[in-house]
Amino acid sequence: MAGLLAKERIIAKPGFNRWLVPPAALAIHLSIGMAYGFSVFWLPLSRAIGITQPAPGDWKISTLGWMFTLFFVFLGSSAAVFGRWVEREGPRKAGVVAAFCWGGGFFVSALGVYLHQIWLLWLGSGVIGGCGLGLGYISPVSTLIKWFPDKRGMATGMAIMGFGGGAMIGSPLADILMRHYATPTSVGVWETFVTMGVIYFVAMLCGAFGYRLPPEGWRPAGWTPPAQRSAMITTRHVHVSRAWRTPQFWCLFTVLWMNVSAGIGVIGMASPMLQEVFGGRLIGAAGTLKDLSGDQRAQVATIGAGFAALLSLFNIAGRIFWASLSDYIGRKATYYVFFVLGFALYCAAPFAGKIGSIPLFVAIFCVILTMYGGGFATIPAYLADIFGTRHVGAIHGRILLAWSAAGILGPVLVNYIREYQLAHGVPAAQAYNTTMYILAGLLVVGFFANWAVRPVPEHVYMTDAELEAERRLAHEAAPSKS
Amino acid sequence: MPSQAADPSAPRPSSWLLVALAWTLVGIPLAWGIYRTLRTAVKIF
């Protein structure tokens, strides 16, 4: 089995089609992307004992919500800790371990639901599954960058688009399965966990076994590296242990942190924000949300859910669009667009609310969400440009800690500022205005961090001797001299 | 006389069938997910 997963076993033979690698990566990212859709389980799990309504001993939704924190903390931590191991051992072994962690996490969680032990859910899906998220997320990055030197952004964008789209498949599938398995004595969650665990395990194994690495020195047919390369795209390599000590790493960390913090803040509040800002106007009635009847509020809530769904579509579309565009306009320019256009849009959102323009308000947030997704999808190519491709997976793993940090900063900013404003008598419809300006401020910080990104100095690059030692460690052949 | 060797980095023509199959396998569930999301999203219009 170990030999089957070895890096040297997956070097592609002549004639291999590189377009087989992105679907393999997508199979893994679409599976782990279900992490975003876990809230579909909260309501049924909150009445696992009472079945039709919560009973004494049932879990609270706030308790279950800790799963998201665990997901993103362990995603970032495992990607940072195991990134170098992934580079050394190759994407297939990393993908298989990720499949065992993510699929196995579902089985442990199923046991937790069956025995009604919340710690088993946290351990299963949160900790073990979170490690699967981290390993699965970074497993295809450097492989795709090596296969697509001419389209780095597009290649990683395709995979990372899958992470955004995973919940679109997983949430309705979970809903269908829970209805299927529900009985008068069970809400059907543990059975759903087992079924989804099997599906994801198989899908991820298929993806992992679909990975191939290009032979050293491989280039796409008919492609030659441009003679006049941008100074912002290196052909050399920086070791991960040196990369994270450079100012460039921390500038890029800040770029990702600020972009994601602003976007996460919006994702969390999108549906209630639309409902509170426009109230009855969403259904052609007068008055704020408080003035509406129960039926009218239900109609408004349905529109709010539609808004959240629309944003998720723009989130995944942005991943492929911006990452592909970055291949033409450059990574730095792409992030400049995110920060300048994002700043203008965040500042314009309160105006759209003030004039009561629902289409303008919706359009603003749709574009903002494309840039949130685009930020995730473009960062691996940006790292490859600055630090080279040798350790890009491991460096990407470390920079994903910015995601964990954003998971704390974004929601905290949005929720506390809103509560502070409401406590000081600001009407609910206007309570988001200050938040928007503060999120725009985060983008100003990101703009300057992006501006400060420069090529790394000469002494930071790996020497030939270091590269050779690294190749031996990774069981790789030396590049041919021809 | 040496024969003109095929470019080893060029994919085999038959591999495109495999590519189509692989993309179909990931594309169908993704398209289903997008369709379900679109059905929810249209409620805003």
Contacts between the chains, C-beta under 8 A, distances in Angstrom:
chain1	res1	chain2	res2	distance
A	14	B	8	4.0
A	14	B	9	7.7
A	15	B	8	7.3
A	15	B	10	7.3
A	15	B	11	6.0
A	15	B	12	3.9
A	15	B	15	6.7
A	16	B	11	6.7
A	16	B	15	7.1
A	17	B	11	3.7
A	17	B	12	7.1
A	17	B	15	3.7
A	17	B	16	6.7
A	17	B	18	6.9
A	17	B	19	5.4
A	18	B	11	7.1
A	19	B	11	7.7
A	19	B	19	4.7
A	19	B	23	7.9
A	20	B	15	7.2
A	20	B	18	6.3
A	20	B	19	5.7
A	20	B	22	5.5
A	23	B	19	7.9
A	23	B	22	4.0
A	23	B	23	5.3
A	23	B	25	6.9
A	23	B	26	4.7
A	24	B	22	7.2
A	26	B	26	4.5
A	26	B	30	7.6
A	27	B	25	7.6
A	27	B	26	5.6
A	30	B	26	6.5
A	30	B	29	6.8
A	30	B	30	6.5
A	162	B	26	7.7
A	162	B	30	7.6
A	165	B	30	5.6
A	165	B	33	6.0
A	165	B	34	7.3
A	168	B	30	7.5
A	168	B	33	3.2
A	168	B	34	6.1
A	168	B	36	6.7
A	168	B	37	4.9
A	169	B	29	4.9
A	169	B	30	6.7
A	169	B	32	6.6
A	169	B	33	3.7
A	170	B	33	8.0
A	172	B	33	7.0
A	172	B	36	4.6
A	206	B	25	7.9
A	210	B	22	7.0
A	218	B	9	6.1
A	219	B	9	6.0
A	220	B	9	6.4
A	221	B	7	4.9
A	221	B	9	4.6
A	221	B	10	3.9
A	221	B	11	7.6
A	222	B	7	7.6
A	222	B	10	7.9
A	302	B	43	5.4
A	303	B	43	5.7
A	303	B	44	5.4
A	305	B	40	6.1
A	305	B	43	7.1
A	306	B	40	5.5
A	306	B	41	5.2
A	306	B	42	6.8
A	306	B	43	3.5
A	306	B	44	3.9
A	307	B	41	7.9
A	307	B	44	5.2
A	309	B	37	4.8
A	309	B	38	7.7
A	309	B	40	4.0
A	309	B	41	4.1
A	310	B	41	4.1
A	310	B	44	5.9
A	312	B	37	6.2
A	313	B	34	6.9
A	313	B	37	5.8
A	313	B	38	7.0
A	313	B	41	6.2
A	362	B	44	6.7
